Amino acid sequence: MKRLAIASTLGMLLLLIGGALVTKTDSGDGCGSSWPLCHGQFIPTNLNIELVIELSHRMMTGIVSLLVITFIYLSWKHMQNIPERKFLSLLAIAFIIIQSLIGALTVLFGQSDFFLALHFGISLISFASVLLLSLLILEVDKKFTVNTLYIDVHMRKNIIGVTLYSLVVIYTGALVRHMEASMICPSWPLCNNRLLSLPQNLYEWTQMGHRLFAGLLFLWILYITSLAIKNYRTQPVMYYGWIIASIFVSLQVVTGALTIFTGLNLFITLLHALFISCLFGLLSYMIFVIYRTRHNEESHNSVNNIKTIIDSRVNL
């Protein structure tokens, strides 16, 4: 189960990078307008680089989907004592189906850039669900646990808020790619080195909007990291988790700038997709930590209430 969990998680991560590769190389039409076949053939004869990339991504999607379904089936069968597995399993399956449908609709009918930009975010949610389910499996031997953690209300609100906000940043980044607006502003961080003037068209608004949202995400995560360093030094999951999150978001900003400076270097752009995937997975784990700690607090309070009632009756 642990090996299958790790394989499923890595497979989902590779799918994310593969999807980014398809977008970056404009390979979405590599198989023409046919789906799931490629140019109406199972194995096309006239090969080119766009066709190979698109077909490979489709095949990997099928293989990883079967892997994840097998993993989820076994988790339902053998991990019945873990209630969270139901929600995470359904979430993973649902978003795998949704992302596959979006891919199929795009090939068959074509879609607007605003619709296509949803694909990456949906894939990230599916990846995060498989990741959390995998962590539940790895947690069985109690090599790590979050049961003793306490998270104050202010920290909880910030964690939930920054995770939801990260989806906005992810969507705007995907929209930049699908609109092919990445190089509309060839300077960074300003657009064409204009300090005070507003963006001139929709492409510039999209690009600069994404940069603004990404900058705010960077500052927000640094703020939460400062809270973790100040107040959670004795709780390794929070302390080191947010330090790692600040590293991921910093790398995200650096690769975003390098994407512009290198003229959309393919390796840099794929790293950009990798770091945001890892960051979202970590933020999702922090949401899971909040759920766990709140559940444990409620259980602890219930036990204390029962003890109080018993003690009062004994005294009477």
Secondary structure, DSSP 8 states (H G I E B T S, - for coil): -HHHHHHHHHHHHHHHHHHHHHHHTT-TTTTTT-SSSBTTBSS-SS--HHHHHHHHHHHHHHHHHHHHHHHHHHHHHH-TT-THHHHHHHHHHHHHHHHHHHHHHHHHH---HHHHTHHHHHHHHHHHHHHHHHHHHHGGG-SS--TT----HHHHHHHHHHHHHHHHHHHHHHHHHHTT-TTSS-SSSSBTTBSS----SHHHHHHHHHHHHHHHHHHHHHHHHHHHHHH-TT-HHHHHHHHHHHHHHHHHHHHHHHHHHTTS-HHHHHHHHHHHHHHHHHHHHHHHHHHHHHHHHHHHHHHHHHHHHHHHHHH-
